[in-house]
Amino acid sequence: MAASQLVPQKAQATLRQRMLESLNETSAPGAKVDAGRTRISNISRESARVFFIQELWGEGFSSPGDWDYLLEMLAPLKLSPSMNVVEVGAGLGGASRLMAEHFGVRVTAFESDQALAEAGMQLCSATGLAKRARITVFDPDDFRSEEQSFDCAYSKEFLYAVRSKNELLRRLGNSLKSGGQFLFTDFVKPEEISNGDDLFEWIRTEPETPNVWSLKDYDIALSRLKINIRKATDITKAFRARVIDGWFNYAQKASQTGLDKELVGTVATDVELWASRVKAIDSGELQVLQVLCQKEKTALLSDW
């Protein structure tokens, strides 16, 4: 049985309490540590953060969702080796490498966090995919790409943190070919629920102040760009389950192997971050949606 099935609805309190207790136990002097575990005492703080993220979500991944999950998510795009894909908010590039390896596409990926982008590119090189999946550091408020150069665009839980979202969407839309598809998942505000305390607490906890939209906001903005939403799916429940499973498994592992002191601050910060996200989700003030869009096809002279 998955850990998410064992956790009660008020999981945010349990999550925060369990992980903070684990931090205290495993970082205490004399705490038991697995002798075979790779220690990270001599690496930088940023490298420690990259290490921890993969411990939490899986090797090569920086957010909830493994290989099988991404394959299912990407299925509607019907990717093929002749395609070029752009990804914004690539993280460590797990999805980029999957698309390159499994579907044979070429991926141009962008990530705003320099440490994640550099580590992700190292993983692309280590797996022999550097020529088909390239990750570049970028400023999401100043995204630049050639017009009509991509068959598909992809983004996973990234757009909510972009300040100049309208401009990013405009430039991303311009980079799509006629009839190109855009698939993204994001944290969104439910239409029928007003902003509450849990949403504001989540916003306060995020490292970058979110510019969170509703699905209607996305529909209006994308329609202006002649990009139509074909399907919007509420994946909140499945996303929440993956978050709980990831933290449950990490807590179990940390209680057995110990926790490097270099990770304590990073883990504590992420405990609070993810607990606030789960709390906002459980109160109904935050959703996670998967949205499939398509750019309108441009009429050719030969069609007249």
TORKOL-4160 file (C-alpha; in steps of 0.2 Angstrom, whole numbers, padded with zeros to 4 digits, m for minus):
304
<pt num="1" X="0000" Y="0000" Z="0000"/>
<pt num="2" X="0006" Y="0017" Z="m0005"/>
<pt num="3" X="0011" Y="0029" Z="0009"/>
<pt num="4" X="m0001" Y="0042" Z="0003"/>
<pt num="5" X="m0015" Y="0029" Z="0008"/>
<pt num="6" X="m0009" Y="0028" Z="0025"/>
<pt num="7" X="m0009" Y="0047" Z="0029"/>
<pt num="8" X="m0024" Y="0056" Z="0035"/>
<pt num="9" X="m0032" Y="0071" Z="0026"/>
<pt num="10" X="m0024" Y="0083" Z="0038"/>
<pt num="11" X="m0007" Y="0077" Z="0031"/>
<pt num="12" X="0002" Y="0094" Z="0032"/>
<pt num="13" X="0003" Y="0094" Z="0051"/>
<pt num="14" X="0009" Y="0076" Z="0051"/>
<pt num="15" X="0021" Y="0079" Z="0037"/>
<pt num="16" X="0029" Y="0094" Z="0046"/>
<pt num="17" X="0030" Y="0086" Z="0063"/>
<pt num="18" X="0037" Y="0069" Z="0056"/>
<pt num="19" X="0050" Y="0077" Z="0046"/>
<pt num="20" X="0055" Y="0090" Z="0059"/>
<pt num="21" X="0056" Y="0076" Z="0072"/>
<pt num="22" X="0067" Y="0066" Z="0059"/>
<pt num="23" X="0078" Y="0081" Z="0057"/>
<pt num="24" X="0081" Y="0082" Z="0076"/>
<pt num="25" X="0085" Y="0063" Z="0077"/>
<pt num="26" X="0096" Y="0061" Z="0062"/>
<pt num="27" X="0106" Y="0077" Z="0064"/>
<pt num="28" X="0109" Y="0075" Z="0083"/>
<pt num="29" X="0127" Y="0071" Z="0088"/>
<pt num="30" X="0130" Y="0052" Z="0088"/>
<pt num="31" X="0116" Y="0049" Z="0077"/>
<pt num="32" X="0117" Y="0032" Z="0068"/>
<pt num="33" X="0123" Y="0033" Z="0050"/>
<pt num="34" X="0124" Y="0020" Z="0037"/>
<pt num="35" X="0143" Y="0017" Z="0034"/>
<pt num="36" X="0139" Y="0013" Z="0015"/>
<pt num="37" X="0130" Y="0030" Z="0013"/>
<pt num="38" X="0138" Y="0043" Z="0002"/>
<pt num="39" X="0143" Y="0058" Z="0013"/>
<pt num="40" X="0142" Y="0075" Z="0006"/>
<pt num="41" X="0152" Y="0085" Z="0019"/>
<pt num="42" X="0164" Y="0092" Z="0007"/>
<pt num="43" X="0153" Y="0099" Z="m0007"/>
<pt num="44" X="0145" Y="0116" Z="m0008"/>
<pt num="45" X="0128" Y="0121" Z="m0001"/>
<pt num="46" X="0120" Y="0122" Z="m0019"/>
<pt num="47" X="0127" Y="0104" Z="m0023"/>
<pt num="48" X="0120" Y="0098" Z="m0006"/>
<pt num="49" X="0103" Y="0105" Z="m0012"/>
<pt num="50" X="0104" Y="0096" Z="m0028"/>
<pt num="51" X="0108" Y="0080" Z="m0019"/>
<pt num="52" X="0094" Y="0082" Z="m0007"/>
<pt num="53" X="0081" Y="0085" Z="m0021"/>
<pt num="54" X="0086" Y="0069" Z="m0030"/>
<pt num="55" X="0085" Y="0059" Z="m0013"/>
<pt num="56" X="0067" Y="0066" Z="m0011"/>
<pt num="57" X="0060" Y="0064" Z="m0029"/>
<pt num="58" X="0072" Y="0052" Z="m0037"/>
<pt num="59" X="0088" Y="0052" Z="m0047"/>
<pt num="60" X="0088" Y="0065" Z="m0061"/>
<pt num="61" X="0071" Y="0073" Z="m0055"/>
<pt num="62" X="0067" Y="0089" Z="m0045"/>
<pt num="63" X="0049" Y="0088" Z="m0043"/>
<pt num="64" X="0035" Y="0074" Z="m0039"/>
<pt num="65" X="0033" Y="0062" Z="m0054"/>
<pt num="66" X="0044" Y="0048" Z="m0060"/>
<pt num="67" X="0047" Y="0041" Z="m0077"/>
<pt num="68" X="0031" Y="0031" Z="m0079"/>
<pt num="69" X="0021" Y="0047" Z="m0073"/>
<pt num="70" X="0029" Y="0058" Z="m0086"/>
<pt num="71" X="0026" Y="0045" Z="m0100"/>
<pt num="72" X="0008" Y="0045" Z="m0096"/>
<pt num="73" X="0007" Y="0064" Z="m0095"/>
<pt num="74" X="0017" Y="0067" Z="m0111"/>
<pt num="75" X="0006" Y="0054" Z="m0121"/>
<pt num="76" X="m0006" Y="0067" Z="m0128"/>
<pt num="77" X="0008" Y="0076" Z="m0137"/>
<pt num="78" X="0011" Y="0060" Z="m0148"/>
<pt num="79" X="0030" Y="0064" Z="m0149"/>
<pt num="80" X="0040" Y="0057" Z="m0163"/>
<pt num="81" X="0059" Y="0058" Z="m0168"/>
<pt num="82" X="0056" Y="0072" Z="m0180"/>
<pt num="83" X="0050" Y="0084" Z="m0167"/>
<pt num="84" X="0058" Y="0098" Z="m0158"/>
<pt num="85" X="0052" Y="0102" Z="m0141"/>
<pt num="86" X="0055" Y="0117" Z="m0129"/>
<pt num="87" X="0053" Y="0115" Z="m0110"/>
<pt num="88" X="0053" Y="0130" Z="m0098"/>
<pt num="89" X="0056" Y="0126" Z="m0080"/>
<pt num="90" X="0066" Y="0110" Z="m0084"/>
<pt num="91" X="0073" Y="0108" Z="m0066"/>
<pt num="92" X="0086" Y="0094" Z="m0067"/>
<pt num="93" X="0080" Y="0089" Z="m0084"/>
<pt num="94" X="0071" Y="0073" Z="m0080"/>
<pt num="95" X="0057" Y="0076" Z="m0092"/>
<pt num="96" X="0070" Y="0083" Z="m0106"/>
<pt num="97" X="0080" Y="0067" Z="m0105"/>
<pt num="98" X="0065" Y="0056" Z="m0105"/>
<pt num="99" X="0058" Y="0064" Z="m0121"/>
<pt num="100" X="0075" Y="0063" Z="m0129"/>
<pt num="101" X="0078" Y="0045" Z="m0125"/>
<pt num="102" X="0061" Y="0037" Z="m0126"/>
<pt num="103" X="0054" Y="0047" Z="m0140"/>
<pt num="104" X="0070" Y="0053" Z="m0149"/>
<pt num="105" X="0065" Y="0071" Z="m0150"/>
<pt num="106" X="0077" Y="0086" Z="m0148"/>
<pt num="107" X="0073" Y="0096" Z="m0133"/>
<pt num="108" X="0079" Y="0114" Z="m0129"/>
<pt num="109" X="0076" Y="0116" Z="m0111"/>
<pt num="110" X="0077" Y="0132" Z="m0100"/>
<pt num="111" X="0079" Y="0133" Z="m0081"/>
<pt num="112" X="0079" Y="0148" Z="m0070"/>
<pt num="113" X="0089" Y="0140" Z="m0056"/>
<pt num="114" X="0107" Y="0140" Z="m0061"/>
<pt num="115" X="0112" Y="0126" Z="m0049"/>
<pt num="116" X="0098" Y="0115" Z="m0056"/>
<pt num="117" X="0102" Y="0119" Z="m0074"/>
<pt num="118" X="0121" Y="0115" Z="m0072"/>
<pt num="119" X="0117" Y="0099" Z="m0063"/>
<pt num="120" X="0104" Y="0094" Z="m0076"/>
<pt num="121" X="0116" Y="0097" Z="m0090"/>
<pt num="122" X="0129" Y="0086" Z="m0082"/>
<pt num="123" X="0116" Y="0072" Z="m0081"/>
<pt num="124" X="0112" Y="0075" Z="m0099"/>
<pt num="125" X="0131" Y="0073" Z="m0103"/>
<pt num="126" X="0133" Y="0058" Z="m0091"/>
<pt num="127" X="0118" Y="0049" Z="m0100"/>
<pt num="128" X="0124" Y="0052" Z="m0117"/>
<pt num="129" X="0110" Y="0064" Z="m0121"/>
<pt num="130" X="0118" Y="0081" Z="m0122"/>
<pt num="131" X="0116" Y="0082" Z="m0141"/>
<pt num="132" X="0097" Y="0079" Z="m0140"/>
<pt num="133" X="0093" Y="0087" Z="m0123"/>
<pt num="134" X="0101" Y="0104" Z="m0119"/>
<pt num="135" X="0097" Y="0114" Z="m0103"/>
<pt num="136" X="0101" Y="0132" Z="m0102"/>
<pt num="137" X="0100" Y="0145" Z="m0088"/>
<pt num="138" X="0087" Y="0158" Z="m0092"/>
<pt num="139" X="0077" Y="0173" Z="m0085"/>
<pt num="140" X="0059" Y="0169" Z="m0087"/>
<pt num="141" X="0054" Y="0187" Z="m0088"/>
<pt num="142" X="0066" Y="0189" Z="m0103"/>
<pt num="143" X="0063" Y="0172" Z="m0112"/>
<pt num="144" X="0070" Y="0172" Z="m0130"/>
<pt num="145" X="0069" Y="0159" Z="m0144"/>
<pt num="146" X="0067" Y="0158" Z="m0163"/>
<pt num="147" X="0049" Y="0160" Z="m0169"/>
<pt num="148" X="0040" Y="0145" Z="m0175"/>
<pt num="149" X="0054" Y="0133" Z="m0171"/>
<pt num="150" X="0046" Y="0121" Z="m0160"/>
<pt num="151" X="0033" Y="0108" Z="m0163"/>
<pt num="152" X="0028" Y="0107" Z="m0144"/>
<pt num="153" X="0031" Y="0116" Z="m0128"/>
<pt num="154" X="0031" Y="0108" Z="m0111"/>
<pt num="155" X="0031" Y="0115" Z="m0093"/>
<pt num="156" X="0029" Y="0107" Z="m0076"/>
<pt num="157" X="0024" Y="0117" Z="m0060"/>
<pt num="158" X="0034" Y="0132" Z="m0066"/>
<pt num="159" X="0023" Y="0145" Z="m0073"/>
<pt num="160" X="0015" Y="0150" Z="m0056"/>
<pt num="161" X="0031" Y="0158" Z="m0051"/>
<pt num="162" X="0034" Y="0169" Z="m0066"/>
<pt num="163" X="0030" Y="0187" Z="m0064"/>
<pt num="164" X="0029" Y="0192" Z="m0082"/>
<pt num="165" X="0018" Y="0177" Z="m0086"/>
<pt num="166" X="0009" Y="0186" Z="m0101"/>
<pt num="167" X="0025" Y="0190" Z="m0109"/>
<pt num="168" X="0032" Y="0173" Z="m0107"/>
<pt num="169" X="0017" Y="0165" Z="m0114"/>
<pt num="170" X="0017" Y="0177" Z="m0129"/>
<pt num="171" X="0035" Y="0173" Z="m0133"/>
<pt num="172" X="0033" Y="0154" Z="m0130"/>
<pt num="173" X="0018" Y="0155" Z="m0141"/>
<pt num="174" X="0028" Y="0163" Z="m0155"/>
<pt num="175" X="0041" Y="0150" Z="m0154"/>
<pt num="176" X="0028" Y="0137" Z="m0158"/>
<pt num="177" X="0025" Y="0131" Z="m0176"/>
<pt num="178" X="0008" Y="0133" Z="m0183"/>
<pt num="179" X="m0003" Y="0120" Z="m0175"/>
<pt num="180" X="0010" Y="0117" Z="m0162"/>
<pt num="181" X="0005" Y="0110" Z="m0145"/>
<pt num="182" X="0008" Y="0116" Z="m0127"/>
<pt num="183" X="0006" Y="0105" Z="m0112"/>
<pt num="184" X="0009" Y="0111" Z="m0094"/>
<pt num="185" X="0005" Y="0108" Z="m0076"/>
<pt num="186" X="0003" Y="0122" Z="m0064"/>
<pt num="187" X="m0003" Y="0127" Z="m0047"/>
<pt num="188" X="m0019" Y="0137" Z="m0050"/>
<pt num="189" X="m0033" Y="0145" Z="m0040"/>
<pt num="190" X="m0050" Y="0137" Z="m0041"/>
<pt num="191" X="m0063" Y="0149" Z="m0049"/>
<pt num="192" X="m0076" Y="0146" Z="m0035"/>
<pt num="193" X="m0066" Y="0149" Z="m0020"/>
<pt num="194" X="m0059" Y="0166" Z="m0014"/>
<pt num="195" X="m0042" Y="0168" Z="m0008"/>
<pt num="196" X="m0040" Y="0162" Z="0010"/>
<pt num="197" X="m0028" Y="0161" Z="0024"/>
<pt num="198" X="m0020" Y="0145" Z="0018"/>
<pt num="199" X="m0017" Y="0152" Z="0000"/>
<pt num="200" X="m0009" Y="0167" Z="0008"/>
<pt num="201" X="0002" Y="0157" Z="0019"/>
<pt num="202" X="0008" Y="0146" Z="0004"/>
<pt num="203" X="0012" Y="0162" Z="m0005"/>
<pt num="204" X="0022" Y="0169" Z="0010"/>
<pt num="205" X="0032" Y="0152" Z="0011"/>
<pt num="206" X="0037" Y="0151" Z="m0008"/>
<pt num="207" X="0055" Y="0157" Z="m0011"/>
<pt num="208" X="0048" Y="0167" Z="m0026"/>
<pt num="209" X="0032" Y="0176" Z="m0024"/>
<pt num="210" X="0019" Y="0167" Z="m0034"/>
<pt num="211" X="0009" Y="0175" Z="m0048"/>
<pt num="212" X="m0005" Y="0162" Z="m0047"/>
<pt num="213" X="m0018" Y="0162" Z="m0060"/>
<pt num="214" X="m0035" Y="0153" Z="m0062"/>
<pt num="215" X="m0039" Y="0142" Z="m0077"/>
<pt num="216" X="m0050" Y="0156" Z="m0083"/>
<pt num="217" X="m0035" Y="0168" Z="m0083"/>
<pt num="218" X="m0025" Y="0155" Z="m0093"/>
<pt num="219" X="m0039" Y="0153" Z="m0105"/>
<pt num="220" X="m0041" Y="0172" Z="m0108"/>
<pt num="221" X="m0022" Y="0175" Z="m0110"/>
<pt num="222" X="m0019" Y="0160" Z="m0122"/>
<pt num="223" X="m0034" Y="0164" Z="m0132"/>
<pt num="224" X="m0027" Y="0181" Z="m0136"/>
<pt num="225" X="m0012" Y="0172" Z="m0143"/>
<pt num="226" X="m0023" Y="0161" Z="m0154"/>
<pt num="227" X="m0019" Y="0146" Z="m0142"/>
<pt num="228" X="m0034" Y="0136" Z="m0137"/>
<pt num="229" X="m0036" Y="0125" Z="m0122"/>
<pt num="230" X="m0041" Y="0108" Z="m0128"/>
<pt num="231" X="m0042" Y="0099" Z="m0111"/>
<pt num="232" X="m0039" Y="0104" Z="m0093"/>
<pt num="233" X="m0038" Y="0090" Z="m0081"/>
<pt num="234" X="m0038" Y="0091" Z="m0062"/>
<pt num="235" X="m0023" Y="0081" Z="m0056"/>
<pt num="236" X="m0023" Y="0088" Z="m0038"/>
<pt num="237" X="m0027" Y="0072" Z="m0029"/>
<pt num="238" X="m0013" Y="0062" Z="m0039"/>
<pt num="239" X="m0001" Y="0076" Z="m0036"/>
<pt num="240" X="m0004" Y="0077" Z="m0018"/>
<pt num="241" X="m0002" Y="0058" Z="m0016"/>
<pt num="242" X="0015" Y="0059" Z="m0024"/>
<pt num="243" X="0021" Y="0073" Z="m0013"/>
<pt num="244" X="0016" Y="0063" Z="0003"/>
<pt num="245" X="0024" Y="0047" Z="m0004"/>
<pt num="246" X="0040" Y="0056" Z="m0008"/>
<pt num="247" X="0041" Y="0063" Z="0009"/>
<pt num="248" X="0036" Y="0048" Z="0018"/>
<pt num="249" X="0049" Y="0037" Z="0009"/>
<pt num="250" X="0062" Y="0051" Z="0012"/>
<pt num="251" X="0058" Y="0051" Z="0031"/>
<pt num="252" X="0059" Y="0032" Z="0032"/>
<pt num="253" X="0076" Y="0032" Z="0024"/>
<pt num="254" X="0083" Y="0047" Z="0034"/>
<pt num="255" X="0078" Y="0038" Z="0050"/>
<pt num="256" X="0088" Y="0023" Z="0045"/>
<pt num="257" X="0103" Y="0031" Z="0037"/>
<pt num="258" X="0105" Y="0048" Z="0046"/>
<pt num="259" X="0105" Y="0065" Z="0039"/>
<pt num="260" X="0120" Y="0075" Z="0034"/>
<pt num="261" X="0122" Y="0091" Z="0044"/>
<pt num="262" X="0124" Y="0101" Z="0028"/>
<pt num="263" X="0106" Y="0096" Z="0023"/>
<pt num="264" X="0097" Y="0101" Z="0039"/>
<pt num="265" X="0093" Y="0119" Z="0034"/>
<pt num="266" X="0088" Y="0114" Z="0016"/>
<pt num="267" X="0077" Y="0100" Z="0022"/>
<pt num="268" X="0069" Y="0111" Z="0035"/>
<pt num="269" X="0065" Y="0124" Z="0023"/>
<pt num="270" X="0057" Y="0112" Z="0010"/>
<pt num="271" X="0047" Y="0104" Z="0024"/>
<pt num="272" X="0039" Y="0120" Z="0027"/>
<pt num="273" X="0037" Y="0124" Z="0009"/>
<pt num="274" X="0028" Y="0107" Z="0005"/>
<pt num="275" X="0018" Y="0107" Z="0021"/>
<pt num="276" X="0011" Y="0124" Z="0016"/>
<pt num="277" X="0007" Y="0118" Z="m0002"/>
<pt num="278" X="m0002" Y="0103" Z="0005"/>
<pt num="279" X="m0012" Y="0113" Z="0017"/>
<pt num="280" X="m0018" Y="0125" Z="0003"/>
<pt num="281" X="m0022" Y="0110" Z="m0007"/>
<pt num="282" X="m0032" Y="0102" Z="0007"/>
<pt num="283" X="m0042" Y="0118" Z="0011"/>
<pt num="284" X="m0047" Y="0118" Z="m0007"/>
<pt num="285" X="m0038" Y="0135" Z="m0010"/>
<pt num="286" X="m0025" Y="0128" Z="m0022"/>
<pt num="287" X="m0027" Y="0115" Z="m0037"/>
<pt num="288" X="m0014" Y="0107" Z="m0048"/>
<pt num="289" X="m0020" Y="0106" Z="m0066"/>
<pt num="290" X="m0014" Y="0098" Z="m0082"/>
<pt num="291" X="m0018" Y="0108" Z="m0097"/>
<pt num="292" X="m0016" Y="0103" Z="m0115"/>
<pt num="293" X="m0017" Y="0117" Z="m0128"/>
<pt num="294" X="m0014" Y="0119" Z="m0147"/>
<pt num="295" X="m0009" Y="0134" Z="m0157"/>
<pt num="296" X="m0021" Y="0138" Z="m0171"/>
<pt num="297" X="m0015" Y="0133" Z="m0188"/>
<pt num="298" X="m0010" Y="0147" Z="m0200"/>
<pt num="299" X="m0019" Y="0147" Z="m0217"/>
<pt num="300" X="m0006" Y="0144" Z="m0231"/>
<pt num="301" X="m0008" Y="0153" Z="m0248"/>
<pt num="302" X="m0010" Y="0135" Z="m0256"/>
<pt num="303" X="m0026" Y="0133" Z="m0245"/>
<pt num="304" X="m0034" Y="0148" Z="m0253"/>
